[in-house]
Amino acid sequence: MLANIISQQYFIQCLVYIDTNMVRAGVVQYPSDWVHGGYQEIQAPPDRYIIINQKEFFQLAGISTTECFQHAHRDWIC
């Protein structure tokens, strides 16, 4: 998977595209409304059954902390 991501900007564009799929489909009004999406897991990581490797996401986005990544992620979606 990492070999397919050619830049931080491309990674961010893919992340935003995926997180806004249900909004574009008209299923929800905001990514946080879709409980099965990555947006929820990034903004409120579960204690168990984590799907997203946040440390890997931080590295791909060039961000070093959870709080900074969550803030940037919210900004990218808006």
PDB file with SEQRES, HELIX, SHEET and CRYST1 records, atoms N, CA, C and O in Angstrom:
SEQRES   1 A   78  MET LEU ALA ASN ILE ILE SER GLN GLN TYR PHE ILE GLN          
SEQRES   2 A   78  CYS LEU VAL TYR ILE ASP THR ASN MET VAL ARG ALA GLY          
SEQRES   3 A   78  VAL VAL GLN TYR PRO SER ASP TRP VAL HIS GLY GLY TYR          
SEQRES   4 A   78  GLN GLU ILE GLN ALA PRO PRO ASP ARG TYR ILE ILE ILE          
SEQRES   5 A   78  ASN GLN LYS GLU PHE PHE GLN LEU ALA GLY ILE SER THR          
SEQRES   6 A   78  THR GLU CYS PHE GLN HIS ALA HIS ARG ASP TRP ILE CYS          
HELIX    1 AA1 LEU A    2  ASN A    4  5                                   3    
HELIX    2 AA2 GLN A    8  ASP A   19  1                                  12    
HELIX    3 AA3 ASN A   21  ARG A   24  1                                   4    
HELIX    4 AA4 PRO A   31  ASP A   33  5                                   3    
HELIX    5 AA5 GLY A   38  GLN A   43  1                                   6    
HELIX    6 AA6 GLN A   54  ALA A   61  1                                   8    
HELIX    7 AA7 THR A   66  ILE A   77  1                                  12    
CRYST1    1.000    1.000    1.000  90.00  90.00  90.00 P 1           1          
ATOM      1  N   MET A   1       0.814  -1.193   0.000  1.00  0.00           N  
ATOM      2  CA  MET A   1       0.000   0.000   0.000  1.00  0.00           C  
ATOM      3  C   MET A   1       0.855   1.253   0.000  1.00  0.00           C  
ATOM      4  O   MET A   1       0.558   2.195  -0.734  1.00  0.00           O  
ATOM      5  N   LEU A   2       1.906   1.288   0.801  1.00  0.00           N  
ATOM      6  CA  LEU A   2       2.731   2.487   0.885  1.00  0.00           C  
ATOM      7  C   LEU A   2       3.369   2.838  -0.454  1.00  0.00           C  
ATOM      8  O   LEU A   2       3.565   4.013  -0.762  1.00  0.00           O  
ATOM      9  N   ALA A   3       3.692   1.825  -1.244  1.00  0.00           N  
ATOM     10  CA  ALA A   3       4.308   2.089  -2.537  1.00  0.00           C  
ATOM     11  C   ALA A   3       3.361   2.830  -3.465  1.00  0.00           C  
ATOM     12  O   ALA A   3       3.812   3.519  -4.380  1.00  0.00           O  
ATOM     13  N   ASN A   4       2.061   2.705  -3.249  1.00  0.00           N  
ATOM     14  CA  ASN A   4       1.078   3.363  -4.106  1.00  0.00           C  
ATOM     15  C   ASN A   4       0.864   4.828  -3.748  1.00  0.00           C  
ATOM     16  O   ASN A   4       0.313   5.587  -4.546  1.00  0.00           O  
ATOM     17  N   ILE A   5       1.282   5.220  -2.590  1.00  0.00           N  
ATOM     18  CA  ILE A   5       1.081   6.608  -2.172  1.00  0.00           C  
ATOM     19  C   ILE A   5       2.333   7.392  -2.526  1.00  0.00           C  
ATOM     20  O   ILE A   5       3.388   7.196  -1.922  1.00  0.00           O  
ATOM     21  N   ILE A   6       2.214   8.277  -3.503  1.00  0.00           N  
ATOM     22  CA  ILE A   6       3.401   8.929  -4.047  1.00  0.00           C  
ATOM     23  C   ILE A   6       3.735  10.249  -3.374  1.00  0.00           C  
ATOM     24  O   ILE A   6       4.832  10.775  -3.559  1.00  0.00           O  
ATOM     25  N   SER A   7       2.822  10.782  -2.607  1.00  0.00           N  
ATOM     26  CA  SER A   7       3.137  12.032  -1.921  1.00  0.00           C  
ATOM     27  C   SER A   7       2.163  12.249  -0.769  1.00  0.00           C  
ATOM     28  O   SER A   7       1.101  11.631  -0.700  1.00  0.00           O  
ATOM     29  N   GLN A   8       2.549  13.130   0.119  1.00  0.00           N  
ATOM     30  CA  GLN A   8       1.657  13.471   1.230  1.00  0.00           C  
ATOM     31  C   GLN A   8       0.355  14.060   0.708  1.00  0.00           C  
ATOM     32  O   GLN A   8      -0.722  13.745   1.214  1.00  0.00           O  
ATOM     33  N   GLN A   9       0.455  14.912  -0.301  1.00  0.00           N  
ATOM     34  CA  GLN A   9      -0.748  15.549  -0.833  1.00  0.00           C  
ATOM     35  C   GLN A   9      -1.700  14.526  -1.430  1.00  0.00           C  
ATOM     36  O   GLN A   9      -2.913  14.623  -1.248  1.00  0.00           O  
ATOM     37  N   TYR A  10      -1.158  13.550  -2.140  1.00  0.00           N  
ATOM     38  CA  TYR A  10      -1.997  12.509  -2.721  1.00  0.00           C  
ATOM     39  C   TYR A  10      -2.670  11.688  -1.621  1.00  0.00           C  
ATOM     40  O   TYR A  10      -3.850  11.354  -1.727  1.00  0.00           O  
ATOM     41  N   PHE A  11      -1.928  11.367  -0.582  1.00  0.00           N  
ATOM     42  CA  PHE A  11      -2.498  10.641   0.554  1.00  0.00           C  
ATOM     43  C   PHE A  11      -3.656  11.424   1.163  1.00  0.00           C  
ATOM     44  O   PHE A  11      -4.719  10.861   1.426  1.00  0.00           O  
ATOM     45  N   ILE A  12      -3.456  12.705   1.383  1.00  0.00           N  
ATOM     46  CA  ILE A  12      -4.496  13.550   1.975  1.00  0.00           C  
ATOM     47  C   ILE A  12      -5.721  13.610   1.061  1.00  0.00           C  
ATOM     48  O   ILE A  12      -6.854  13.522   1.534  1.00  0.00           O  
ATOM     49  N   GLN A  13      -5.495  13.760  -0.241  1.00  0.00           N  
ATOM     50  CA  GLN A  13      -6.616  13.787  -1.190  1.00  0.00           C  
ATOM     51  C   GLN A  13      -7.408  12.481  -1.146  1.00  0.00           C  
ATOM     52  O   GLN A  13      -8.638  12.499  -1.181  1.00  0.00           O  
ATOM     53  N   CYS A  14      -6.713  11.360  -1.070  1.00  0.00           N  
ATOM     54  CA  CYS A  14      -7.386  10.058  -0.985  1.00  0.00           C  
ATOM     55  C   CYS A  14      -8.175   9.934   0.310  1.00  0.00           C  
ATOM     56  O   CYS A  14      -9.308   9.453   0.310  1.00  0.00           O  
ATOM     57  N   LEU A  15      -7.581  10.365   1.402  1.00  0.00           N  
ATOM     58  CA  LEU A  15      -8.239  10.296   2.703  1.00  0.00           C  
ATOM     59  C   LEU A  15      -9.526  11.124   2.703  1.00  0.00           C  
ATOM     60  O   LEU A  15     -10.565  10.658   3.170  1.00  0.00           O  
ATOM     61  N   VAL A  16      -9.459  12.334   2.188  1.00  0.00           N  
ATOM     62  CA  VAL A  16     -10.638  13.207   2.127  1.00  0.00           C  
ATOM     63  C   VAL A  16     -11.696  12.605   1.196  1.00  0.00           C  
ATOM     64  O   VAL A  16     -12.886  12.624   1.510  1.00  0.00           O  
ATOM     65  N   TYR A  17     -11.263  12.078   0.066  1.00  0.00           N  
ATOM     66  CA  TYR A  17     -12.198  11.468  -0.879  1.00  0.00           C  
ATOM     67  C   TYR A  17     -12.961  10.320  -0.212  1.00  0.00           C  
ATOM     68  O   TYR A  17     -14.184  10.232  -0.322  1.00  0.00           O  
ATOM     69  N   ILE A  18     -12.240   9.456   0.468  1.00  0.00           N  
ATOM     70  CA  ILE A  18     -12.870   8.302   1.124  1.00  0.00           C  
ATOM     71  C   ILE A  18     -13.788   8.765   2.254  1.00  0.00           C  
ATOM     72  O   ILE A  18     -14.906   8.270   2.389  1.00  0.00           O  
ATOM     73  N   ASP A  19     -13.321   9.707   3.060  1.00  0.00           N  
ATOM     74  CA  ASP A  19     -14.114  10.173   4.199  1.00  0.00           C  
ATOM     75  C   ASP A  19     -15.375  10.923   3.788  1.00  0.00           C  
ATOM     76  O   ASP A  19     -16.304  11.047   4.586  1.00  0.00           O  
ATOM     77  N   THR A  20     -15.422  11.421   2.565  1.00  0.00           N  
ATOM     78  CA  THR A  20     -16.599  12.180   2.116  1.00  0.00           C  
ATOM     79  C   THR A  20     -17.482  11.388   1.146  1.00  0.00           C  
ATOM     80  O   THR A  20     -18.429  11.945   0.591  1.00  0.00           O  
ATOM     81  N   ASN A  21     -17.193  10.113   0.934  1.00  0.00           N  
ATOM     82  CA  ASN A  21     -17.999   9.299   0.015  1.00  0.00           C  
ATOM     83  C   ASN A  21     -19.477   9.286   0.365  1.00  0.00           C  
ATOM     84  O   ASN A  21     -20.315   9.492  -0.513  1.00  0.00           O  
ATOM     85  N   MET A  22     -19.813   9.054   1.608  1.00  0.00           N  
ATOM     86  CA  MET A  22     -21.223   8.961   1.999  1.00  0.00           C  
ATOM     87  C   MET A  22     -21.921  10.318   1.942  1.00  0.00           C  
ATOM     88  O   MET A  22     -23.138  10.384   1.774  1.00  0.00           O  
ATOM     89  N   VAL A  23     -21.158  11.393   2.081  1.00  0.00           N  
ATOM     90  CA  VAL A  23     -21.722  12.736   1.936  1.00  0.00           C  
ATOM     91  C   VAL A  23     -22.085  12.958   0.464  1.00  0.00           C  
ATOM     92  O   VAL A  23     -23.191  13.398   0.148  1.00  0.00           O  
ATOM     93  N   ARG A  24     -21.149  12.650  -0.424  1.00  0.00           N  
ATOM     94  CA  ARG A  24     -21.417  12.814  -1.860  1.00  0.00           C  
ATOM     95  C   ARG A  24     -22.573  11.930  -2.316  1.00  0.00           C  
ATOM     96  O   ARG A  24     -23.323  12.305  -3.217  1.00  0.00           O  
ATOM     97  N   ALA A  25     -22.720  10.767  -1.705  1.00  0.00           N  
ATOM     98  CA  ALA A  25     -23.801   9.841  -2.062  1.00  0.00           C  
ATOM     99  C   ALA A  25     -25.148  10.290  -1.500  1.00  0.00           C  
ATOM    100  O   ALA A  25     -26.187   9.737  -1.860  1.00  0.00           O  
ATOM    101  N   GLY A  26     -25.133  11.290  -0.618  1.00  0.00           N  
ATOM    102  CA  GLY A  26     -26.370  11.792  -0.033  1.00  0.00           C  
ATOM    103  C   GLY A  26     -26.891  10.962   1.127  1.00  0.00           C  
ATOM    104  O   GLY A  26     -28.035  11.134   1.547  1.00  0.00           O  
ATOM    105  N   VAL A  27     -26.070  10.068   1.646  1.00  0.00           N  
ATOM    106  CA  VAL A  27     -26.482   9.214   2.754  1.00  0.00           C  
ATOM    107  C   VAL A  27     -26.426   9.967   4.079  1.00  0.00           C  
ATOM    108  O   VAL A  27     -27.283   9.779   4.943  1.00  0.00           O  
ATOM    109  N   VAL A  28     -25.417  10.817   4.236  1.00  0.00           N  
ATOM    110  CA  VAL A  28     -25.253  11.637   5.439  1.00  0.00           C  
ATOM    111  C   VAL A  28     -24.899  13.054   5.021  1.00  0.00           C  
ATOM    112  O   VAL A  28     -24.551  13.308   3.868  1.00  0.00           O  
ATOM    113  N   GLN A  29     -24.991  13.968   5.969  1.00  0.00           N  
ATOM    114  CA  GLN A  29     -24.651  15.355   5.656  1.00  0.00           C  
ATOM    115  C   GLN A  29     -23.208  15.695   5.988  1.00  0.00           C  
ATOM    116  O   GLN A  29     -22.647  16.636   5.427  1.00  0.00           O  
ATOM    117  N   TYR A  30     -22.603  14.935   6.898  1.00  0.00           N  
ATOM    118  CA  TYR A  30     -21.232  15.200   7.304  1.00  0.00           C  
ATOM    119  C   TYR A  30     -20.550  13.865   7.582  1.00  0.00           C  
ATOM    120  O   TYR A  30     -21.206  12.941   8.063  1.00  0.00           O  
ATOM    121  N   PRO A  31     -19.260  13.733   7.296  1.00  0.00           N  
ATOM    122  CA  PRO A  31     -18.574  12.460   7.500  1.00  0.00           C  
ATOM    123  C   PRO A  31     -18.714  11.892   8.909  1.00  0.00           C  
ATOM    124  O   PRO A  31     -18.713  10.673   9.082  1.00  0.00           O  
ATOM    125  N   SER A  32     -18.834  12.741   9.905  1.00  0.00           N  
ATOM    126  CA  SER A  32     -18.968  12.241  11.279  1.00  0.00           C  
ATOM    127  C   SER A  32     -20.298  11.528  11.501  1.00  0.00           C  
ATOM    128  O   SER A  32     -20.444  10.780  12.468  1.00  0.00           O  
ATOM    129  N   ASP A  33     -21.258  11.749  10.625  1.00  0.00           N  
ATOM    130  CA  ASP A  33     -22.553  11.083  10.742  1.00  0.00           C  
ATOM    131  C   ASP A  33     -22.493   9.623  10.301  1.00  0.00           C  
ATOM    132  O   ASP A  33     -23.383   8.843  10.641  1.00  0.00           O  
ATOM    133  N   TRP A  34     -21.476   9.247   9.563  1.00  0.00           N  
ATOM    134  CA  TRP A  34     -21.331   7.871   9.077  1.00  0.00           C  
ATOM    135  C   TRP A  34     -20.474   7.115  10.085  1.00  0.00           C  
ATOM    136  O   TRP A  34     -19.251   7.255  10.096  1.00  0.00           O  
ATOM    137  N   VAL A  35     -21.113   6.321  10.926  1.00  0.00           N  
ATOM    138  CA  VAL A  35     -20.415   5.689  12.047  1.00  0.00           C  
ATOM    139  C   VAL A  35     -19.420   4.615  11.625  1.00  0.00           C  
ATOM    140  O   VAL A  35     -18.568   4.224  12.422  1.00  0.00           O  
ATOM    141  N   HIS A  36     -19.510   4.134  10.397  1.00  0.00           N  
ATOM    142  CA  HIS A  36     -18.622   3.068   9.942  1.00  0.00           C  
ATOM    143  C   HIS A  36     -17.431   3.600   9.155  1.00  0.00           C  
ATOM    144  O   HIS A  36     -16.654   2.815   8.611  1.00  0.00           O  
ATOM    145  N   GLY A  37     -17.277   4.900   9.086  1.00  0.00           N  
ATOM    146  CA  GLY A  37     -16.225   5.483   8.265  1.00  0.00           C  
ATOM    147  C   GLY A  37     -14.938   5.761   9.013  1.00  0.00           C  
ATOM    148  O   GLY A  37     -14.872   5.701  10.241  1.00  0.00           O  
ATOM    149  N   GLY A  38     -13.920   6.066   8.227  1.00  0.00           N  
ATOM    150  CA  GLY A  38     -12.618   6.381   8.787  1.00  0.00           C  
ATOM    151  C   GLY A  38     -12.605   7.679   9.568  1.00  0.00           C  
ATOM    152  O   GLY A  38     -11.809   7.844  10.492  1.00  0.00           O  
ATOM    153  N   TYR A  39     -13.485   8.605   9.200  1.00  0.00           N  
ATOM    154  CA  TYR A  39     -13.526   9.884   9.906  1.00  0.00           C  
ATOM    155  C   TYR A  39     -13.749   9.653  11.397  1.00  0.00           C  
ATOM    156  O   TYR A  39     -13.055  10.229  12.235  1.00  0.00           O  
ATOM    157  N   GLN A  40     -14.714   8.814  11.715  1.00  0.00           N  
ATOM    158  CA  GLN A  40     -15.023   8.523  13.120  1.00  0.00           C  
ATOM    159  C   GLN A  40     -13.820   7.916  13.837  1.00  0.00           C  
ATOM    160  O   GLN A  40     -13.511   8.283  14.970  1.00  0.00           O  
ATOM    161  N   GLU A  41     -13.147   6.987  13.167  1.00  0.00           N  
ATOM    162  CA  GLU A  41     -12.021   6.315  13.814  1.00  0.00           C  
ATOM    163  C   GLU A  41     -10.848   7.258  14.029  1.00  0.00           C  
ATOM    164  O   GLU A  41     -10.124   7.124  15.015  1.00  0.00           O  
ATOM    165  N   ILE A  42     -10.650   8.198  13.134  1.00  0.00           N  
ATOM    166  CA  ILE A  42      -9.562   9.162  13.295  1.00  0.00           C  
ATOM    167  C   ILE A  42      -9.892  10.168  14.401  1.00  0.00           C  
ATOM    168  O   ILE A  42      -9.041  10.478  15.234  1.00  0.00           O  
ATOM    169  N   GLN A  43     -11.109  10.668  14.405  1.00  0.00           N  
ATOM    170  CA  GLN A  43     -11.480  11.703  15.366  1.00  0.00           C  
ATOM    171  C   GLN A  43     -11.761  11.152  16.766  1.00  0.00           C  
ATOM    172  O   GLN A  43     -11.544  11.851  17.756  1.00  0.00           O  
ATOM    173  N   ALA A  44     -12.235   9.921  16.859  1.00  0.00           N  
ATOM    174  CA  ALA A  44     -12.536   9.297  18.154  1.00  0.00           C  
ATOM    175  C   ALA A  44     -12.094   7.835  18.092  1.00  0.00           C  
ATOM    176  O   ALA A  44     -12.931   6.937  18.001  1.00  0.00           O  
ATOM    177  N   PRO A  45     -10.792   7.597  18.141  1.00  0.00           N  
ATOM    178  CA  PRO A  45     -10.288   6.231  17.995  1.00  0.00           C  
ATOM    179  C   PRO A  45     -10.873   5.286  19.052  1.00  0.00           C  
ATOM    180  O   PRO A  45     -10.938   5.625  20.234  1.00  0.00           O  
ATOM    181  N   PRO A  46     -11.295   4.103  18.609  1.00  0.00           N  
ATOM    182  CA  PRO A  46     -11.837   3.131  19.576  1.00  0.00           C  
ATOM    183  C   PRO A  46     -10.729   2.545  20.443  1.00  0.00           C  
ATOM    184  O   PRO A  46      -9.555   2.570  20.072  1.00  0.00           O  
ATOM    185  N   ASP A  47     -11.107   2.033  21.571  1.00  0.00           N  
ATOM    186  CA  ASP A  47     -10.145   1.367  22.451  1.00  0.00           C  
ATOM    187  C   ASP A  47      -9.775  -0.018  21.934  1.00  0.00           C  
ATOM    188  O   ASP A  47      -8.672  -0.509  22.175  1.00  0.00           O  
ATOM    189  N   ARG A  48     -10.715  -0.642  21.217  1.00  0.00           N  
ATOM    190  CA  ARG A  48     -10.504  -1.996  20.698  1.00  0.00           C  
ATOM    191  C   ARG A  48     -10.874  -2.037  19.225  1.00  0.00           C  
ATOM    192  O   ARG A  48     -11.591  -1.172  18.722  1.00  0.00           O  
ATOM    193  N   TYR A  49     -10.381  -3.038  18.559  1.00  0.00           N  
ATOM    194  CA  TYR A  49     -10.716  -3.302  17.156  1.00  0.00           C  
ATOM    195  C   TYR A  49     -10.382  -2.116  16.250  1.00  0.00           C  
ATOM    196  O   TYR A  49     -11.186  -1.710  15.411  1.00  0.00           O  
ATOM    197  N   ILE A  50      -9.214  -1.587  16.433  1.00  0.00           N  
ATOM    198  CA  ILE A  50      -8.755  -0.455  15.631  1.00  0.00           C  
ATOM    199  C   ILE A  50      -8.425  -0.939  14.223  1.00  0.00           C  
ATOM    200  O   ILE A  50      -7.720  -1.932  14.044  1.00  0.00           O  
ATOM    201  N   ILE A  51      -8.936  -0.234  13.240  1.00  0.00           N  
ATOM    202  CA  ILE A  51      -8.702  -0.583  11.843  1.00  0.00           C  
ATOM    203  C   ILE A  51      -7.571   0.256  11.262  1.00  0.00           C  
ATOM    204  O   ILE A  51      -6.727  -0.255  10.526  1.00  0.00           O  
ATOM    205  N   ILE A  52      -7.556   1.526  11.589  1.00  0.00           N  
ATOM    206  CA  ILE A  52      -6.590   2.462  11.012  1.00  0.00           C  
ATOM    207  C   ILE A  52      -5.323   2.507  11.858  1.00  0.00           C  
ATOM    208  O   ILE A  52      -5.383   2.683  13.075  1.00  0.00           O  
ATOM    209  N   ASN A  53      -4.190   2.349  11.209  1.00  0.00           N  
ATOM    210  CA  ASN A  53      -2.897   2.494  11.869  1.00  0.00           C  
ATOM    211  C   ASN A  53      -2.565   3.984  11.888  1.00  0.00           C  
ATOM    212  O   ASN A  53      -1.981   4.510  10.941  1.00  0.00           O  
ATOM    213  N   GLN A  54      -2.940   4.654  12.968  1.00  0.00           N  
ATOM    214  CA  GLN A  54      -2.783   6.107  13.008  1.00  0.00           C  
ATOM    215  C   GLN A  54      -1.331   6.550  12.921  1.00  0.00           C  
ATOM    216  O   GLN A  54      -1.043   7.574  12.301  1.00  0.00           O  
ATOM    217  N   LYS A  55      -0.418   5.816  13.518  1.00  0.00           N  
ATOM    218  CA  LYS A  55       0.992   6.203  13.430  1.00  0.00           C  
ATOM    219  C   LYS A  55       1.453   6.221  11.980  1.00  0.00           C  
ATOM    220  O   LYS A  55       2.219   7.096  11.575  1.00  0.00           O  
ATOM    221  N   GLU A  56       0.986   5.258  11.206  1.00  0.00           N  
ATOM    222  CA  GLU A  56       1.323   5.213   9.774  1.00  0.00           C  
ATOM    223  C   GLU A  56       0.702   6.417   9.062  1.00  0.00           C  
ATOM    224  O   GLU A  56       1.337   7.033   8.206  1.00  0.00           O  
ATOM    225  N   PHE A  57      -0.528   6.743   9.415  1.00  0.00           N  
ATOM    226  CA  PHE A  57      -1.190   7.913   8.824  1.00  0.00           C  
ATOM    227  C   PHE A  57      -0.428   9.189   9.154  1.00  0.00           C  
ATOM    228  O   PHE A  57      -0.235  10.042   8.287  1.00  0.00           O  
ATOM    229  N   PHE A  58       0.012   9.327  10.422  1.00  0.00           N  
ATOM    230  CA  PHE A  58       0.773  10.513  10.815  1.00  0.00           C  
ATOM    231  C   PHE A  58       1.995  10.664   9.921  1.00  0.00           C  
ATOM    232  O   PHE A  58       2.273  11.742   9.396  1.00  0.00           O  
ATOM    233  N   GLN A  59       2.711   9.572   9.761  1.00  0.00           N  
ATOM    234  CA  GLN A  59       3.934   9.592   8.959  1.00  0.00           C  
ATOM    235  C   GLN A  59       3.627   9.971   7.510  1.00  0.00           C  
ATOM    236  O   GLN A  59       4.327  10.797   6.925  1.00  0.00           O  
ATOM    237  N   LEU A  60       2.598   9.380   6.935  1.00  0.00           N  
ATOM    238  CA  LEU A  60       2.247   9.663   5.547  1.00  0.00           C  
ATOM    239  C   LEU A  60       1.827  11.115   5.352  1.00  0.00           C  
ATOM    240  O   LEU A  60       2.070  11.702   4.297  1.00  0.00           O  
ATOM    241  N   ALA A  61       1.197  11.690   6.371  1.00  0.00           N  
ATOM    242  CA  ALA A  61       0.738  13.080   6.281  1.00  0.00           C  
ATOM    243  C   ALA A  61       1.792  14.074   6.745  1.00  0.00           C  
ATOM    244  O   ALA A  61       1.606  15.283   6.606  1.00  0.00           O  
ATOM    245  N   GLY A  62       2.886  13.583   7.291  1.00  0.00           N  
ATOM    246  CA  GLY A  62       3.925  14.475   7.780  1.00  0.00           C  
ATOM    247  C   GLY A  62       3.547  15.180   9.065  1.00  0.00           C  
ATOM    248  O   GLY A  62       3.965  16.314   9.298  1.00  0.00           O  
ATOM    249  N   ILE A  63       2.754  14.517   9.908  1.00  0.00           N  
ATOM    250  CA  ILE A  63       2.272  15.090  11.164  1.00  0.00           C  
ATOM    251  C   ILE A  63       2.710  14.168  12.298  1.00  0.00           C  
ATOM    252  O   ILE A  63       2.713  12.946  12.148  1.00  0.00           O  
ATOM    253  N   SER A  64       3.081  14.763  13.436  1.00  0.00           N  
ATOM    254  CA  SER A  64       3.704  13.953  14.476  1.00  0.00           C  
ATOM    255  C   SER A  64       2.827  13.578  15.670  1.00  0.00           C  
ATOM    256  O   SER A  64       3.179  12.653  16.402  1.00  0.00           O  
ATOM    257  N   THR A  65       1.714  14.247  15.893  1.00  0.00           N  
ATOM    258  CA  THR A  65       0.910  13.931  17.079  1.00  0.00           C  
ATOM    259  C   THR A  65      -0.544  13.662  16.711  1.00  0.00           C  
ATOM    260  O   THR A  65      -1.035  14.098  15.669  1.00  0.00           O  
ATOM    261  N   THR A  66      -1.206  12.940  17.586  1.00  0.00           N  
ATOM    262  CA  THR A  66      -2.620  12.627  17.369  1.00  0.00           C  
ATOM    263  C   THR A  66      -3.452  13.892  17.274  1.00  0.00           C  
ATOM    264  O   THR A  66      -4.277  14.031  16.370  1.00  0.00           O  
ATOM    265  N   GLU A  67      -3.240  14.813  18.202  1.00  0.00           N  
ATOM    266  CA  GLU A  67      -4.041  16.042  18.233  1.00  0.00           C  
ATOM    267  C   GLU A  67      -3.846  16.865  16.959  1.00  0.00           C  
ATOM    268  O   GLU A  67      -4.816  17.377  16.402  1.00  0.00           O  
ATOM    269  N   CYS A  68      -2.616  16.993  16.501  1.00  0.00           N  
ATOM    270  CA  CYS A  68      -2.345  17.753  15.272  1.00  0.00           C  
ATOM    271  C   CYS A  68      -2.965  17.064  14.055  1.00  0.00           C  
ATOM    272  O   CYS A  68      -3.504  17.722  13.165  1.00  0.00           O  
ATOM    273  N   PHE A  69      -2.880  15.733  14.028  1.00  0.00           N  
ATOM    274  CA  PHE A  69      -3.461  15.006  12.911  1.00  0.00           C  
ATOM    275  C   PHE A  69      -4.978  15.160  12.900  1.00  0.00           C  
ATOM    276  O   PHE A  69      -5.565  15.390  11.842  1.00  0.00           O  
ATOM    277  N   GLN A  70      -5.620  15.037  14.055  1.00  0.00           N  
ATOM    278  CA  GLN A  70      -7.072  15.178  14.132  1.00  0.00           C  
ATOM    279  C   GLN A  70      -7.506  16.582  13.704  1.00  0.00           C  
ATOM    280  O   GLN A  70      -8.478  16.739  12.966  1.00  0.00           O  
ATOM    281  N   HIS A  71      -6.789  17.584  14.166  1.00  0.00           N  
ATOM    282  CA  HIS A  71      -7.116  18.965  13.781  1.00  0.00           C  
ATOM    283  C   HIS A  71      -6.959  19.154  12.278  1.00  0.00           C  
ATOM    284  O   HIS A  71      -7.846  19.705  11.626  1.00  0.00           O  
ATOM    285  N   ALA A  72      -5.843  18.705  11.727  1.00  0.00           N  
ATOM    286  CA  ALA A  72      -5.613  18.822  10.284  1.00  0.00           C  
ATOM    287  C   ALA A  72      -6.669  18.054   9.507  1.00  0.00           C  
ATOM    288  O   ALA A  72      -7.158  18.534   8.485  1.00  0.00           O  
ATOM    289  N   HIS A  73      -7.019  16.885   9.974  1.00  0.00           N  
ATOM    290  CA  HIS A  73      -8.028  16.060   9.310  1.00  0.00           C  
ATOM    291  C   HIS A  73      -9.371  16.784   9.256  1.00  0.00           C  
ATOM    292  O   HIS A  73     -10.034  16.781   8.218  1.00  0.00           O  
ATOM    293  N   ARG A  74      -9.773  17.397  10.353  1.00  0.00           N  
ATOM    294  CA  ARG A  74     -11.016  18.167  10.361  1.00  0.00           C  
ATOM    295  C   ARG A  74     -10.933  19.321   9.360  1.00  0.00           C  
ATOM    296  O   ARG A  74     -11.908  19.607   8.664  1.00  0.00           O  
ATOM    297  N   ASP A  75      -9.783  19.981   9.283  1.00  0.00           N  
ATOM    298  CA  ASP A  75      -9.607  21.081   8.330  1.00  0.00           C  
ATOM    299  C   ASP A  75      -9.677  20.591   6.887  1.00  0.00           C  
ATOM    300  O   ASP A  75     -10.258  21.264   6.035  1.00  0.00           O  
ATOM    301  N   TRP A  76      -9.095  19.432   6.605  1.00  0.00           N  
ATOM    302  CA  TRP A  76      -9.123  18.898   5.240  1.00  0.00           C  
ATOM    303  C   TRP A  76     -10.552  18.586   4.797  1.00  0.00           C  
ATOM    304  O   TRP A  76     -10.904  18.781   3.633  1.00  0.00           O  
ATOM    305  N   ILE A  77     -11.361  18.109   5.717  1.00  0.00           N  
ATOM    306  CA  ILE A  77     -12.721  17.708   5.381  1.00  0.00           C  
ATOM    307  C   ILE A  77     -13.616  18.923   5.146  1.00  0.00           C  
ATOM    308  O   ILE A  77     -14.501  18.882   4.292  1.00  0.00           O  
ATOM    309  N   CYS A  78     -13.397  19.986   5.884  1.00  0.00           N  
ATOM    310  CA  CYS A  78     -14.249  21.189   5.759  1.00  0.00           C  
ATOM    311  C   CYS A  78     -14.084  21.901   4.449  1.00  0.00           C  
ATOM    312  O   CYS A  78     -14.735  22.919   4.214  1.00  0.00           O  
TER     313      CYS A  78                                                      
END                                                                             
